[in-house]
Amino acid sequence: MQEEIRLAALLHDIGKFWQGTGEPHDERYNHLTTEDYGEHGAHSKWSASFVVRYLPVEFQGCERLVLYHHNPKDYELKIISLADWLSSGERRRLSEGERRGKRMYTPLKSIFSAIDIGKGKPSEYYYPIKKLELKRDVIFPRRIEGVRGLRVDYNRLWSEFVGEVERIRTIIDFDAYFNTLYSLLQKYTWCVPSAVWKDVPDVSLFDHLKTTCAIASCLYDVDGKYIDNVISGLEKRYKKEKLSDEEEKALNKHRFLLIGGDISGVQKFIYSITSEGAAKGLRGRSFYLELLSESIAKYVLRELRLPITNLLYCGGGHFYILAPKTAEKDLERMRRVITEKLLEMHRGELYLVLVWLPLSANDFMENFGRAWEDIGKEIFIRKKRKFEEILNSHHILKYDDIFGPFDEGGAKPFCVVCGREIKEGEKCNFCNSLEELAKELSEANYILEIDSKEGKVKGDTWRDLLSEFGFKYEFHSDLKHIGRIDGKYISIYKVNDTAFLGSLDVNVSNVSFGFKFIAKETPHVMENKKIKDFDDLANDSEGIKRWAVLRADVDDLGKILSEGLGEDRTISRLSNLSFMLSLFFKGWVERISEGSEYKDKIYVIYSGGDDLFIVGAWDRLPMIGEDIYNDFRDFTCMNPNITLSSGIIIAPSKKYPLYQAADFAGKALEKSKLSGKDRITFLGETMKWEEFCEIIGLMENLKRMLESGVSRGFLHKLSRIYEEYKAQVKKHGELSARYDDRYGRWRWLLAYLIARTRSKDNERLLKEIESLIYKNIEHLPVAVRWVEYMTRE
């Protein structure tokens, strides 16, 4: 019955998708009336039709739960009904004057259109009815002028969806089938609005189905009296009637947990390594952390016997899980076990903060975002008390296990990358394995995740360490030569491609299929296909031979999460917001980096969650920074409340330590934030993005001037003009220096320089240069220095 409840919760509203096509439901439900399926449950007939028409016979037992979830008369139906209600807390009712929608005329409104932290009124943008793909015309929202019918779009999408659902009938293991169906729902219902009639259509059907299933999975085995009181209490609250004491108590009773996990020590683990061969394993080091956090999150799910829907978010080294309150005792044990494993694996360098907060039904209905915010505060506090769970436990642990030396000392060699003591060679087994991981990832089209408690292996490669949590990973360019797979459950993920059922010819009953978006673009030396090191990246630069670091992240993300959605910060909305940000940073940044102007010249070390870290040829990073910013603004509906800041630092030499470059890039990013945000800091100067775009134009024009034969002395004279401007600013202030003719000697000098340099061939170019300098005189040194670097031999 537990499996039936989960599947019913995942599919209870799938009929809304089918309704968009205008097709009728199965004739067997024609005799049913509103009294049978509930006042708001007409779509249930289409949902039940989907179950009996497209699901394997073994899983059609959920038909009754799907059909009658709006008219619950027994315990199982009440679980689905309550989960549906708690998940629907995100729906914002239309205000007076707002037009009620019809499914065939109402597209999904972007979650980014709803965010407002006081920086300007956001505009409404919508998504097309298309399956999820990493294509601009699919995942980038658009303005809609006028209303047109969506029936043709719904029919096309539904036909593709049920075609793929029919293909997975051969999967007979429940978990494998459930997880594959989950991926198909994400692929096809991410763009379908959950509710359109009386509610703002800004929550996707996928997020509603996912969170309903997550909540229902936590309600299984909860006493029926509690569920009855919560349902009756919610009904009375909706009708604005007085609640009984039992109903009030039930609504406030803690029956759920929000679990938060965060890996501490990430920055030091990735960046505090020597430059000697570091680039070759850098992406592997970063991706290992992604695999580690995902393995731990799924280890928690497995131990608590929860489905993938309960993993609300995983990325950027942290995760959030929804669990029943009864899991608290198991979590105490798991926290200690995870800490001990990480201590043994990483000698205290990495530590997982695992915290949880109790939730009530009211927390779902009133403001789930407050719990999301509070869990972040708990994580921050616990980071300052590392290893507390094992120091305060009854588990036998020696002081030296944490504070003692891990190496033996003496005359033994050390790893040239991480500095660990090794027996022989130049690099430790772990760093060697991370280099191999980076190479495997760059060539992978498929990732195999094998879940088996018996998979634990003693060793010191990244594979050995992850086996501590019962997971093995394999990377393949195709699936032709996989052979037999041993493991309890196997998941095959298509990398950066949602056409994942092309691999269904792998005939194993316990295999699930899905997709992952991963920034995996890695620069290779063309001759031998080896990963480039920092020297290679520097040599690929135009002009001076240097590599550089770009760091960027979303401005005011904490405020966006805590205030941006107003009182509508609910489980479905926050799940959707997290997914969409991850889609951009994990998926779309990869598409940008694949462009011909960047391929094999930049190295996306990390991109996920809400930030990114890129190393590459110095001349490419300002350009990709601008491309990422412009696409991010388009992706987030040009909303003035959602912006991005960046910082770029050029390494002074090819052998410059990565951790120092990373630190200086972080300070450059911080300077952008402190200067007002929505800015970039490059060559020591902080600019608004629109100013930076003009500086790029000025740089390119100045470069063309030099290429046309004008001497480099032209740049030196521009530098002197800027010094004159700065002197006037110091004496008379910026406004006077810029606009008052009495203090505008720099403008006379510029006009004289332009006149002396002008010729028939460059007259138009000089006019553009003069105009750009007048508009951006305060940033002239950036353009001059940039051109000097670009043209220096």
Secondary structure as the mmCIF struct_conf table of DSSP 4:
data_model
#
loop_
_struct_conf.conf_type_id
_struct_conf.id
_struct_conf.beg_label_comp_id
_struct_conf.beg_label_asym_id
_struct_conf.beg_label_seq_id
_struct_conf.end_label_comp_id
_struct_conf.end_label_asym_id
_struct_conf.end_label_seq_id
HELX_RH_AL_P HELX_RH_AL_P1 GLN A 2 LEU A 11
TURN_TY1_P TURN_TY1_P1 HIS A 12 ASP A 13
HELX_RH_AL_P HELX_RH_AL_P2 ILE A 14 GLN A 19
TURN_TY1_P TURN_TY1_P2 GLY A 20 GLY A 22
HELX_RH_3T_P HELX_RH_3T_P1 GLU A 27 TYR A 29
TURN_TY1_P TURN_TY1_P3 ASN A 30 HIS A 31
HELX_RH_AL_P HELX_RH_AL_P3 THR A 34 TYR A 37
TURN_TY1_P TURN_TY1_P4 GLU A 39 HIS A 40
TURN_TY1_P TURN_TY1_P5 ALA A 42 ALA A 42
HELX_RH_AL_P HELX_RH_AL_P4 HIS A 43 TYR A 54
BEND BEND1 LEU A 55 LEU A 55
HELX_RH_3T_P HELX_RH_3T_P2 VAL A 57 CYS A 62
HELX_RH_AL_P HELX_RH_AL_P5 GLU A 63 LEU A 67
TURN_TY1_P TURN_TY1_P6 TYR A 68 HIS A 70
BEND BEND2 ASN A 71 ASN A 71
BEND BEND3 ASP A 74 ASP A 74
HELX_RH_AL_P HELX_RH_AL_P6 TYR A 75 SER A 87
HELX_RH_3T_P HELX_RH_3T_P3 SER A 88 GLU A 90
HELX_LH_PP_P HELX_LH_PP_P1 ARG A 91 ARG A 92
STRN STRN1 ARG A 93 ARG A 93
HELX_LH_PP_P HELX_LH_PP_P2 LEU A 94 SER A 95
TURN_TY1_P TURN_TY1_P7 GLU A 96 GLY A 97
HELX_LH_PP_P HELX_LH_PP_P3 GLU A 98 GLY A 101
HELX_RH_3T_P HELX_RH_3T_P4 ARG A 103 TYR A 105
HELX_LH_PP_P HELX_LH_PP_P4 PRO A 107 PRO A 107
STRN STRN2 LEU A 108 LYS A 109
HELX_LH_PP_P HELX_LH_PP_P5 SER A 110 SER A 110
HELX_RH_3T_P HELX_RH_3T_P5 ILE A 111 ALA A 114
BEND BEND4 ILE A 117 GLY A 120
HELX_LH_PP_P HELX_LH_PP_P6 LYS A 121 GLU A 124
STRN STRN3 TYR A 126 TYR A 127
BEND BEND5 ILE A 129 ILE A 129
BEND BEND6 LEU A 134 LEU A 134
HELX_RH_AL_P HELX_RH_AL_P7 ARG A 136 ILE A 139
BEND BEND7 PHE A 140 PHE A 140
STRN STRN4 ARG A 142 ARG A 142
BEND BEND8 GLY A 146 GLY A 146
HELX_RH_AL_P HELX_RH_AL_P8 ARG A 151 ARG A 167
HELX_RH_3T_P HELX_RH_3T_P6 ILE A 168 THR A 170
BEND BEND9 ASP A 173 ASP A 173
HELX_RH_AL_P HELX_RH_AL_P9 PHE A 174 THR A 189
TURN_TY1_P TURN_TY1_P8 TRP A 190 CYS A 191
BEND BEND10 VAL A 192 VAL A 192
STRN STRN5 PRO A 193 PRO A 193
BEND BEND11 SER A 194 SER A 194
BEND BEND12 TRP A 197 LYS A 198
STRN STRN6 ASP A 199 ASP A 199
BEND BEND13 PRO A 201 PRO A 201
BEND BEND14 VAL A 203 VAL A 203
STRN STRN7 SER A 204 SER A 204
HELX_RH_AL_P HELX_RH_AL_P10 LEU A 205 LEU A 219
TURN_TY1_P TURN_TY1_P9 TYR A 220 ASP A 221
HELX_RH_AL_P HELX_RH_AL_P11 GLY A 224 TYR A 238
TURN_TY1_P TURN_TY1_P10 LYS A 239 LYS A 240
HELX_LH_PP_P HELX_LH_PP_P7 GLU A 241 SER A 244
HELX_RH_AL_P HELX_RH_AL_P12 ASP A 245 ASN A 252
BEND BEND15 LYS A 253 LYS A 253
STRN STRN8 HIS A 254 SER A 264
HELX_RH_AL_P HELX_RH_AL_P13 VAL A 266 TYR A 271
BEND BEND16 SER A 272 ILE A 273
BEND BEND17 SER A 275 SER A 275
TURN_TY1_P TURN_TY1_P11 GLU A 276 GLY A 277
HELX_RH_AL_P HELX_RH_AL_P14 ALA A 278 LEU A 304
TURN_TY1_P TURN_TY1_P12 ARG A 305 ARG A 305
HELX_RH_3T_P HELX_RH_3T_P7 ILE A 308 ASN A 310
STRN STRN9 LEU A 311 GLY A 315
TURN_TY1_P TURN_TY1_P13 GLY A 316 GLY A 317
STRN STRN10 HIS A 318 PRO A 324
HELX_RH_3T_P HELX_RH_3T_P8 LYS A 325 ALA A 327
HELX_RH_AL_P HELX_RH_AL_P15 GLU A 328 HIS A 346
TURN_TY1_P TURN_TY1_P14 ARG A 347 GLY A 348
BEND BEND18 GLU A 349 GLU A 349
STRN STRN11 TYR A 351 SER A 360
HELX_RH_AL_P HELX_RH_AL_P16 ALA A 361 GLU A 366
HELX_RH_AL_P HELX_RH_AL_P17 PHE A 368 ARG A 382
HELX_RH_3T_P HELX_RH_3T_P9 LYS A 383 ARG A 385
TURN_TY1_P TURN_TY1_P15 LYS A 386 PHE A 387
HELX_RH_AL_P HELX_RH_AL_P18 GLU A 388 LEU A 391
BEND BEND19 ASN A 392 HIS A 395
TURN_TY1_P TURN_TY1_P16 TYR A 399 TYR A 399
HELX_RH_AL_P HELX_RH_AL_P19 ASP A 400 PHE A 403
BEND BEND20 GLY A 404 GLY A 404
BEND BEND21 PHE A 406 ASP A 407
BEND BEND22 GLY A 410 ALA A 411
STRN STRN12 PHE A 414 PHE A 414
TURN_TY1_P TURN_TY1_P17 VAL A 416 CYS A 418
STRN STRN13 GLU A 421 GLU A 421
BEND BEND23 LYS A 423 LYS A 427
HELX_RH_AL_P HELX_RH_AL_P20 ASN A 429 GLU A 443
BEND BEND24 ASN A 445 ASN A 445
STRN STRN14 TYR A 446 ASP A 451
HELX_RH_3T_P HELX_RH_3T_P10 LYS A 453 GLY A 455
BEND BEND25 GLY A 459 THR A 461
HELX_RH_AL_P HELX_RH_AL_P21 TRP A 462 LEU A 466
HELX_RH_3T_P HELX_RH_3T_P11 SER A 467 PHE A 469
TURN_TY1_P TURN_TY1_P18 GLY A 470 GLY A 470
STRN STRN15 PHE A 471 HIS A 476
BEND BEND26 SER A 477 SER A 477
BEND BEND27 LEU A 479 LEU A 479
TURN_TY1_P TURN_TY1_P19 LYS A 480 HIS A 481
BEND BEND28 GLY A 487 LYS A 488
STRN STRN16 TYR A 489 VAL A 495
TURN_TY1_P TURN_TY1_P20 ASN A 496 ASN A 496
BEND BEND29 THR A 498 THR A 498
HELX_RH_3T_P HELX_RH_3T_P12 PHE A 500 SER A 503
TURN_TY1_P TURN_TY1_P21 LEU A 504 ASP A 505
TURN_TY1_P TURN_TY1_P22 SER A 509 ASN A 510
STRN STRN17 VAL A 511 LYS A 516
STRN STRN18 HIS A 524 HIS A 524
TURN_TY1_P TURN_TY1_P23 MET A 526 ASN A 528
HELX_LH_PP_P HELX_LH_PP_P8 LYS A 530 LYS A 530
STRN STRN19 ILE A 531 ILE A 531
HELX_LH_PP_P HELX_LH_PP_P9 LYS A 532 LYS A 532
HELX_RH_AL_P HELX_RH_AL_P22 PHE A 534 ASN A 539
TURN_TY1_P TURN_TY1_P24 ASP A 540 ASP A 540
BEND BEND30 SER A 541 ILE A 544
STRN STRN20 TRP A 547 VAL A 554
TURN_TY1_P TURN_TY1_P25 ASP A 555 ASP A 556
HELX_RH_AL_P HELX_RH_AL_P23 LEU A 557 LYS A 559
HELX_RH_PI_P HELX_RH_PI_P1 ILE A 560 GLY A 564
TURN_TY1_P TURN_TY1_P26 LEU A 565 GLU A 567
HELX_RH_AL_P HELX_RH_AL_P24 ILE A 571 SER A 582
HELX_RH_PI_P HELX_RH_PI_P2 LEU A 583 TRP A 588
HELX_RH_AL_P HELX_RH_AL_P25 VAL A 589 SER A 593
TURN_TY1_P TURN_TY1_P27 GLU A 594 GLU A 594
BEND BEND31 GLY A 595 GLY A 595
TURN_TY1_P TURN_TY1_P28 SER A 596 LYS A 601
STRN STRN21 ILE A 602 GLY A 608
TURN_TY1_P TURN_TY1_P29 GLY A 609 ASP A 610
STRN STRN22 ASP A 611 ALA A 617
TURN_TY1_P TURN_TY1_P30 TRP A 618 ARG A 620
HELX_RH_AL_P HELX_RH_AL_P26 LEU A 621 PHE A 635
TURN_TY1_P TURN_TY1_P31 THR A 636 MET A 638
TURN_TY1_P TURN_TY1_P32 PRO A 640 ASN A 641
STRN STRN23 LEU A 644 ILE A 650
BEND BEND32 PRO A 652 SER A 653
TURN_TY1_P TURN_TY1_P33 LYS A 654 LYS A 655
HELX_RH_AL_P HELX_RH_AL_P27 LEU A 658 LEU A 674
TURN_TY1_P TURN_TY1_P34 SER A 675 GLY A 676
BEND BEND33 LYS A 677 ASP A 678
STRN STRN24 ARG A 679 PHE A 682
TURN_TY1_P TURN_TY1_P35 LEU A 683 GLY A 684
STRN STRN25 GLU A 685 LYS A 688
HELX_RH_AL_P HELX_RH_AL_P28 TRP A 689 GLU A 707
TURN_TY1_P TURN_TY1_P36 SER A 708 GLY A 709
TURN_TY1_P TURN_TY1_P37 ARG A 712 ARG A 712
HELX_RH_AL_P HELX_RH_AL_P29 GLY A 713 HIS A 732
HELX_RH_AL_P HELX_RH_AL_P30 GLU A 734 TYR A 739
HELX_RH_3T_P HELX_RH_3T_P13 ASP A 741 TYR A 743
HELX_RH_AL_P HELX_RH_AL_P31 ARG A 745 THR A 757
TURN_TY1_P TURN_TY1_P38 LYS A 760 ASN A 762
HELX_RH_AL_P HELX_RH_AL_P32 GLU A 763 LYS A 775
TURN_TY1_P TURN_TY1_P39 ASN A 776 ASN A 776
HELX_RH_3T_P HELX_RH_3T_P14 ILE A 777 HIS A 779
HELX_RH_AL_P HELX_RH_AL_P33 LEU A 780 THR A 791
#
